[in-house]
Amino acid sequence: MDNKILVYAVVIVAVTVMAWAVTTTIGGKTSAEKDQYYQNLAQQSDSGCGDLNDTGNIQHLSHHPEKYTECIKKVDPQKFKEAVGEDKDSFLKSKGL
């Protein structure tokens, strides 16, 4: 009986570790790499804000509100809410911006 429990425990741990490894590998970029990616896109755009319709970019802007305040103000309120899950005006007020 004890051997069965040990085998099941090892299998569960192995599956968990494999799932974590696959998702982090498939996810591709680390947080720092994603930040760099969106910063590069912002620099390439005319406004310096990147694509204000891209939810990933909007999320990136919201993670750095003091740096991208003017960009956040340009985002459509509905798009902002879809990307961040919070009302844009409330978000800006909560950050003191």
N, C-alpha and C positions, 0 to 999 in steps of 0.2 A: 504494500500500500504506500509506504513512504517513497519508494522508487517512482511510482506513478506520479505522485505530487511533485517530486523533484524534476521529472521529465517534463511535465506540463509547465512548471515554472520556467525552466530553461527555454522551452519553445516559446512561451509568451514573451520573455525578455528578448529572445533572438528576433522574433517577428517585430517587436516594437522598435528595436534598434535598426533593423532593416528598413522599416517604414520611414523612420526619421531620416536615415541616410538617403533614401530615394527622394523624399520630398525636398530636402535641402539641396540635393544635387539638381533635381529637375527645376526647382525654384530658381536656380541659376545664380543670380546676383546677391551679394550680401547687401546689407543696408547701406553701407558706405558706397558700394558700387552703384546702387540705385540712386543715391543722392548725387553722385558724380554724373550719372547719366542725365538726370533731370537738370542739373546745373549746366551741362553742355547744351542741352536743348534750349534752355532759357537764353543762353548767350547767343545761340544761332538765330533766335527769333528777333524780329524787329523791335518788339516791345521789351525784350529781356525777361519776359514772363513765361515763355514756352507756350504750348498749346493750352489755351484756357477752356477747352472743351474735353480735354483728356483727364479722366478721373484720377489716374495715377499722378499726373503732373499737379493737379489741384491738391491732392493729398500731400504731395511733396511741399508745395507752397505752404500748406497749413502746418506743416511740421517746423517751419522756419518763419513764423508770422512777423517777427521783428525785421527780418531781412526782406520779406516779400509783401509787406503791407499794401503797397500800391498795386501790386499784381492781384492780390486777393480782392481788393475793392473792384477790380475790373471783371471778376468772375461772375457769371450769371448766378443769381441766388439759388435757383433750382438745381443747377449743376453742382454748386458748392454743397448743397444739402445732400445730393446723391453721393458725392464723393466722400464727404467728411461725416455726414450724419448729423449735422448741426446747422442751425440757421446762421447764415453768414454774418449778419449784424450782431447777433448774440455772441458769436465766436470772437469777433473783433473787440467787442466791449469786454468780454471776459479776459482778453489779453491786454486790455488797457490801450487799445489802438484806435 
